[in-house]
Amino acid sequence: MKTAAESVVSREKSLNSASNDFGIPKTTLFRYVMKIKQARDGEKIKFCPNYSVRRVFTDEEELLLANYITNASKLHYGLSPKSARLLAFEFAEANHKDVPSSWILNQTAGEDWFSGFMKRHCSLSLRAPEATSLSRATSFNRTNVSAFFDNLEHVMERNHFGAHQIFNVDETGMTTVQRPNKVIAARGSKQVGKVTSAERGALVTICCAVNAVGNSVPPFFIFPRVYFKEMMISGAPPGSKGTAYPSGWMTAEFFSRISQTLCESHQMFSR
């Protein structure tokens, strides 16, 4: 902005050419050019947007709000934009702040305030949260984590496992009908479709294991069926195994079978 405005003031470029070259709206550039021309000697001009217009809270109060929102997200109780605006209004009322009339009418802070608040605090951003169950959120605490690492230390000291003997096992879900990629269509089309085998597919559970040196075990499939047939894993990676369960979920019986497969793979890697 500064370079574009100074080029116009020094008559190196016209207003239109500077607007096109720097990608700045002509009216905005004209406003900054007039600021330079009307500025007094030694007066500093800000060449950036002023997000502090009509601020309701001080820097310290906004920092308290930002810290509260950050801590809430870390506790898996993140605030939506609407909830953050309600919180700002309640915070302003509690501190007897002078707020716009629209805040009092709608009983919430305005969208323009929230937009400026987010721009003033670049450490905050809108994120899509991952669904986390209450049991998982409450179980992840200092006591349980300390107990886990204490048990891990005892096991490592007793057995002296090597990197090739330490596996990371995790399960994931994969649908039989994948989401199609974006396609090119006519602008303004109300409905754009792409042919798939079905509109809704069945969810198949897949369990994978990789050890610390990078060796992987063939995946284990759990199909939502009553009976398993070998044709279900046709085209799967060599060595893959599968089974069937009506719900398609992982059970203790299947996990024991996976553990047996890991033991067999461990013997193969040891050789």
C-alpha positions as CSV (number, residue, x, y, z in Angstrom):
1,M,0.0,0.0,0.0
2,K,2.8,2.4,0.9
3,T,4.7,1.7,-2.3
4,A,1.6,2.1,-4.4
5,A,0.6,5.4,-2.8
6,E,4.1,6.9,-3.0
7,S,4.3,6.0,-6.7
8,V,1.1,8.0,-7.3
9,V,2.3,10.9,-5.2
10,S,5.7,11.0,-7.0
11,R,3.8,10.8,-10.3
12,E,5.7,7.7,-11.4
13,K,2.3,6.0,-12.0
14,S,-1.2,7.1,-12.4
15,L,-3.9,6.2,-10.0
16,N,-5.4,3.6,-12.4
17,S,-2.2,2.0,-13.3
18,A,-1.0,1.7,-9.7
19,S,-4.4,0.3,-8.7
20,N,-4.1,-2.4,-11.5
21,D,-0.4,-3.2,-10.8
22,F,-0.7,-3.6,-7.1
23,G,-4.2,-5.1,-7.0
24,I,-5.6,-2.4,-4.7
25,P,-9.1,-0.9,-5.2
26,K,-8.8,2.6,-6.7
27,T,-10.9,4.3,-4.0
28,T,-8.8,2.8,-1.2
29,L,-5.6,3.8,-2.9
30,F,-7.0,7.3,-3.5
31,R,-7.7,7.6,0.2
32,Y,-4.1,6.8,1.2
33,V,-2.8,9.2,-1.5
34,M,-4.8,12.0,0.0
35,K,-3.5,11.1,3.5
36,I,0.1,11.5,2.3
37,K,-0.6,14.8,0.6
38,Q,-2.5,16.2,3.6
39,A,0.0,14.9,6.2
40,R,2.0,17.4,8.2
41,D,5.7,17.3,8.5
42,G,6.9,14.4,10.7
43,E,3.4,12.9,10.9
44,K,3.4,9.1,10.6
45,I,0.8,7.5,8.4
46,K,-0.4,3.9,9.0
47,F,-0.6,1.9,5.8
48,C,-2.7,-0.9,7.3
49,P,-6.4,-1.5,8.1
50,N,-7.5,-0.1,11.4
51,Y,-9.2,-3.0,13.2
52,S,-9.5,-1.0,16.4
53,V,-12.4,1.1,15.3
54,R,-15.2,1.2,17.9
55,R,-13.5,-1.2,20.2
56,V,-15.5,-2.1,23.3
57,F,-12.8,-3.8,25.4
58,T,-9.2,-2.8,26.2
59,D,-6.2,-4.9,25.2
60,E,-6.1,-6.6,28.6
61,E,-9.8,-7.5,28.5
62,E,-9.6,-8.9,25.0
63,L,-6.6,-10.9,26.1
64,L,-8.6,-12.4,28.9
65,L,-11.3,-13.3,26.4
66,A,-8.8,-14.9,24.0
67,N,-7.2,-16.9,26.8
68,Y,-10.6,-18.1,28.0
69,I,-11.6,-19.2,24.4
70,T,-8.2,-21.0,24.0
71,N,-8.5,-22.8,27.3
72,A,-12.1,-23.9,26.5
73,S,-10.9,-25.4,23.2
74,K,-8.1,-27.3,25.0
75,L,-10.7,-28.8,27.4
76,H,-12.8,-30.0,24.4
77,Y,-15.5,-27.4,25.0
78,G,-14.6,-25.0,22.3
79,L,-16.9,-22.0,21.6
80,S,-18.6,-21.4,18.3
81,P,-18.6,-17.9,16.8
82,K,-22.2,-17.4,18.2
83,S,-21.2,-18.6,21.7
84,A,-18.1,-16.3,21.6
85,R,-20.3,-13.3,20.8
86,L,-22.7,-14.2,23.6
87,L,-19.8,-14.5,26.0
88,A,-18.5,-11.1,24.8
89,F,-21.9,-9.5,25.5
90,E,-22.1,-11.0,29.0
91,F,-18.5,-9.9,29.7
92,A,-19.3,-6.3,28.6
93,E,-22.4,-6.2,30.8
94,A,-20.5,-7.5,33.8
95,N,-17.8,-4.8,33.4
96,H,-20.4,-2.1,32.6
97,K,-19.0,-1.3,29.2
98,D,-20.5,1.2,26.7
99,V,-21.7,-1.1,23.9
100,P,-23.6,-0.3,20.7
101,S,-27.4,-0.3,20.8
102,S,-27.5,-3.4,18.5
103,W,-25.7,-5.4,21.2
104,I,-28.5,-4.6,23.6
105,L,-31.2,-5.2,21.1
106,N,-29.9,-8.6,20.0
107,Q,-28.4,-9.6,23.4
108,T,-25.2,-10.5,21.7
109,A,-22.1,-8.9,20.3
110,G,-22.1,-8.0,16.6
111,E,-20.5,-9.9,13.8
112,D,-18.3,-6.9,12.9
113,W,-16.9,-7.0,16.4
114,F,-16.2,-10.7,16.2
115,S,-14.5,-10.2,12.8
116,G,-12.2,-7.5,14.2
117,F,-11.5,-9.5,17.3
118,M,-10.3,-12.5,15.3
119,K,-8.1,-10.2,13.1
120,R,-6.6,-8.6,16.2
121,H,-5.8,-12.0,17.7
122,C,-4.0,-14.0,14.9
123,S,-3.4,-16.9,17.3
124,L,-7.1,-17.8,17.1
125,S,-8.8,-19.4,14.0
126,L,-12.0,-21.2,13.2
127,R,-11.3,-25.0,13.1
128,A,-13.5,-28.0,12.4
129,P,-13.4,-30.0,15.7
130,E,-13.1,-33.8,15.9
131,A,-15.9,-35.6,17.8
132,T,-14.4,-36.8,21.1
133,S,-16.4,-38.9,23.5
134,L,-16.7,-37.7,27.1
135,S,-15.0,-40.9,28.4
136,R,-11.9,-40.3,26.3
137,A,-11.7,-36.6,27.2
138,T,-12.0,-37.3,31.0
139,S,-9.6,-40.3,30.9
140,F,-6.8,-38.3,29.4
141,N,-5.5,-36.8,32.7
142,R,-2.2,-36.7,34.6
143,T,-2.9,-39.7,36.8
144,N,-3.8,-42.1,33.9
145,V,-0.9,-40.9,31.7
146,S,1.6,-41.2,34.5
147,A,0.4,-44.7,35.3
148,F,0.7,-45.7,31.6
149,F,4.3,-44.5,31.3
150,D,5.2,-46.1,34.6
151,N,3.9,-49.5,33.4
152,L,5.6,-49.0,30.1
153,E,8.9,-48.4,31.9
154,H,8.6,-51.5,33.9
155,V,7.7,-53.6,30.9
156,M,10.7,-52.2,28.9
157,E,13.1,-52.8,31.8
158,R,11.9,-56.4,32.2
159,N,11.8,-57.5,28.5
160,H,14.2,-55.1,26.8
161,F,12.2,-54.9,23.6
162,G,13.9,-53.8,20.4
163,A,12.5,-51.3,17.9
164,H,11.4,-54.2,15.6
165,Q,9.3,-55.6,18.5
166,I,7.3,-52.4,19.3
167,F,4.2,-52.1,17.2
168,N,1.6,-49.3,16.8
169,V,-1.8,-50.9,16.2
170,D,-4.8,-48.8,15.3
171,E,-8.2,-49.4,13.6
172,T,-10.0,-47.2,11.1
173,G,-13.2,-47.2,9.1
174,M,-13.4,-47.3,5.4
175,T,-16.6,-47.1,3.4
176,T,-17.2,-49.2,0.3
177,V,-18.4,-46.1,-1.6
178,Q,-15.8,-43.3,-1.7
179,R,-16.7,-39.6,-1.9
180,P,-16.2,-38.5,-5.6
181,N,-13.7,-35.9,-6.5
182,K,-14.7,-32.4,-7.7
183,V,-15.7,-32.2,-11.3
184,I,-16.0,-29.3,-13.8
185,A,-19.6,-28.3,-14.5
186,A,-21.4,-25.3,-15.9
187,R,-21.5,-22.2,-13.6
188,G,-24.9,-21.9,-12.0
189,S,-25.8,-25.6,-12.1
190,K,-28.2,-26.4,-9.3
191,Q,-27.3,-30.1,-9.1
192,V,-24.1,-31.9,-10.2
193,G,-23.8,-35.6,-9.8
194,K,-21.3,-38.4,-10.5
195,V,-22.0,-42.1,-10.9
196,T,-20.9,-44.4,-8.1
197,S,-21.6,-48.0,-7.2
198,A,-24.1,-46.9,-4.6
199,E,-25.1,-43.7,-2.8
200,R,-24.4,-45.1,0.7
201,G,-21.8,-47.8,1.3
202,A,-21.1,-50.2,4.1
203,L,-18.5,-49.3,6.7
204,V,-15.6,-51.8,6.9
205,T,-13.3,-51.8,9.9
206,I,-9.6,-52.2,9.1
207,C,-6.9,-52.8,11.7
208,C,-3.3,-52.0,10.7
209,A,0.0,-52.4,12.6
210,V,3.5,-50.9,12.0
211,N,6.6,-51.4,14.1
212,A,9.2,-48.8,15.1
213,V,11.5,-49.7,12.2
214,G,8.8,-49.3,9.6
215,N,7.8,-52.9,8.9
216,S,4.1,-53.4,8.5
217,V,1.7,-56.3,9.1
218,P,-0.9,-57.1,6.4
219,P,-4.2,-55.4,7.4
220,F,-7.1,-57.2,9.1
221,F,-10.6,-56.6,7.8
222,I,-13.9,-56.8,9.7
223,F,-16.9,-56.9,7.4
224,P,-20.5,-56.1,8.6
225,R,-21.8,-59.5,7.6
226,V,-22.8,-62.7,9.4
227,Y,-20.6,-65.1,7.4
228,F,-17.1,-64.3,6.0
229,K,-16.1,-65.4,2.5
230,E,-12.6,-65.2,1.0
231,M,-14.0,-63.3,-2.0
232,M,-14.5,-60.3,0.3
233,I,-10.7,-59.6,0.5
234,S,-10.1,-60.1,-3.2
235,G,-7.6,-57.6,-4.3
236,A,-6.4,-56.8,-0.8
237,P,-2.6,-56.6,0.0
238,P,-1.0,-60.1,0.1
239,G,-1.3,-61.8,3.5
240,S,-4.5,-59.9,4.5
241,K,-7.0,-61.6,6.7
242,G,-10.6,-60.9,7.3
243,T,-13.6,-61.9,9.3
244,A,-17.3,-61.0,9.6
245,Y,-19.3,-59.5,12.5
246,P,-22.9,-58.2,12.2
247,S,-22.0,-54.7,13.5
248,G,-18.6,-54.6,11.8
249,W,-16.9,-53.5,15.0
250,M,-13.7,-54.6,16.7
251,T,-14.2,-57.2,19.5
252,A,-11.9,-58.8,22.1
253,E,-12.0,-62.0,20.1
254,F,-10.8,-60.3,16.9
255,F,-8.1,-58.4,18.8
256,S,-6.7,-61.6,20.2
257,R,-6.5,-62.9,16.6
258,I,-4.6,-59.8,15.6
259,S,-2.2,-60.2,18.5
260,Q,-1.5,-63.8,17.3
261,T,-0.8,-62.4,13.8
262,L,1.6,-59.9,15.3
263,C,3.4,-62.7,17.2
264,E,3.8,-64.6,13.9
265,S,5.1,-61.4,12.2
266,H,7.5,-60.8,15.0
267,Q,9.0,-64.3,14.6
268,M,9.3,-63.6,10.8
269,F,11.1,-60.2,11.4
270,S,13.4,-61.8,14.0
271,R,14.6,-64.3,11.5
